[in-house]
Amino acid sequence: MKQMRYLFIILLATLSLISCKSIEKAETPEEVTKAFVTAFITADFNNMYKYTRSNNKEIIQQLEKTTDDAQRERMKNVKVEFQDVTCKMENDSLAECSCHFTKDGAKRNVDCCLCKENGKWVVDLIAHVKNQ
């Protein structure tokens, strides 16, 4: 009987851990903007792909091809400090975000267009170009 009790407790604990892990916190447009800008500045192409719309992947592939190892190494060491990210929601699946940050001591501002794709916020590089 004691073994059944332990088995039940272990099973319950395992189910609790699995169910908690499967619930991902949805990232906000502000968080996605920060993550994408950081990835862009530091040449973190894996995260650029992660936070970019699926039909924008070719743009990142071209950027990746034109960035050599020496450039990537320099970019990894760039210091980025965010001051503010503000987003104007166009509707429940479109947002325009403005990211204010300091890059190696110089103040910068980048605007990003975001949309929801498969329930997640991602940067739409093509929409950003069209709005320029």
C-alpha positions in Angstrom: 0.0 0.0 0.0 2.9 2.3 0.8 4.4 1.7 -2.7 1.1 2.7 -4.3 1.0 5.9 -2.3 4.6 6.8 -3.4 3.8 5.9 -7.0 0.7 8.1 -6.9 2.7 11.1 -5.5 5.4 10.7 -8.1 2.8 10.4 -10.9 1.0 13.5 -9.6 4.3 15.5 -9.3 5.3 14.5 -12.8 2.0 15.5 -14.3 2.2 18.9 -12.5 5.7 19.6 -13.9 4.7 18.6 -17.4 1.6 20.7 -17.4 3.4 23.7 -16.1 6.2 23.4 -18.6 3.7 23.2 -21.6 2.1 26.5 -20.7 4.3 29.1 -22.3 4.0 32.7 -21.3 3.0 34.7 -24.3 5.6 37.4 -25.1 4.4 41.0 -25.5 5.2 43.1 -28.5 7.6 45.1 -26.3 9.5 42.0 -25.2 9.7 40.7 -28.8 10.9 44.1 -30.0 13.7 44.1 -27.4 14.6 40.5 -28.2 14.7 41.2 -32.0 16.7 44.4 -31.7 19.2 42.8 -29.4 19.5 39.8 -31.8 20.0 42.2 -34.7 22.7 44.3 -33.0 24.6 41.3 -31.7 24.3 39.2 -34.9 22.4 36.5 -33.1 20.8 35.0 -36.2 19.1 32.2 -34.4 17.0 34.6 -32.4 16.5 36.9 -35.4 14.8 33.9 -37.1 12.9 33.1 -34.0 11.4 36.7 -33.7 10.8 37.3 -37.4 7.8 36.5 -39.6 8.3 33.2 -41.5 8.0 35.0 -44.9 10.9 37.3 -43.9 13.5 34.6 -43.4 15.2 35.3 -46.8 16.1 38.8 -45.6 17.9 37.4 -42.6 19.5 34.7 -44.7 21.0 37.4 -47.0 22.2 39.4 -44.0 23.8 36.2 -42.5 25.5 35.5 -45.8 27.0 39.0 -46.0 28.3 39.1 -42.4 31.7 37.6 -42.0 33.1 35.9 -38.9 35.1 39.0 -37.9 32.0 41.2 -38.1 30.0 38.7 -36.1 32.6 38.6 -33.4 32.7 42.4 -33.1 28.9 42.6 -33.0 28.7 40.0 -30.2 30.5 42.4 -27.9 28.3 45.4 -28.5 26.7 46.7 -25.3 22.9 47.5 -25.6 20.9 49.3 -22.9 17.2 49.8 -23.4 15.6 53.0 -22.2 12.0 52.5 -23.5 9.9 50.4 -25.8 6.5 51.8 -26.7 3.9 50.0 -28.8 0.8 51.3 -30.5 -1.7 48.5 -31.0 -3.3 48.8 -34.4 -5.6 45.9 -33.6 -5.3 42.6 -31.7 -2.7 41.3 -34.2 -0.8 44.3 -35.4 1.5 46.7 -33.5 3.9 49.5 -34.3 6.7 49.6 -31.7 9.4 52.2 -31.1 12.5 51.1 -29.3 14.8 53.6 -27.6 18.2 52.2 -26.6 21.9 53.1 -26.2 24.4 51.2 -28.3 28.0 51.5 -27.1 27.1 54.9 -25.5 25.2 56.3 -28.5 21.4 56.9 -28.2 19.5 55.1 -31.0 15.8 54.6 -32.0 14.4 51.8 -34.1 10.8 51.4 -35.2 9.4 47.9 -35.8 6.1 46.6 -37.2 4.9 43.5 -35.4 2.1 41.0 -36.2 0.8 37.8 -34.7 1.8 34.6 -36.5 0.6 31.3 -35.1 -0.5 33.1 -31.9 3.0 34.7 -31.3 4.2 38.2 -31.8 6.9 38.5 -34.5 8.7 41.3 -36.3 7.5 41.9 -39.9 10.5 43.3 -41.8 8.6 43.6 -45.1 5.9 45.8 -43.5 8.5 48.0 -41.9 10.1 48.6 -45.4 6.8 49.4 -46.9 6.0 52.0 -44.2 9.3 53.8 -44.7 
